[in-house]
C-alpha cells in the first residue's frame, strides 16, 4: 500500500465507518482470493 495516494479522505455513510486497517485487510484477502481463482 506504499504506492497508494491517501490524500483524499473517504466519506462513509453514517453508521458505515470502517478503519483503514480493516479496508487494507479486506483488499489483501480479496486480492489473494482473486489471484487463486485466476490460476490455471
Secondary structure as GFF3:
##gff-version 3
##sequence-region A 1 40
A	DSSP	alpha_helix	20	38	.	.	.	ID=ss1
###
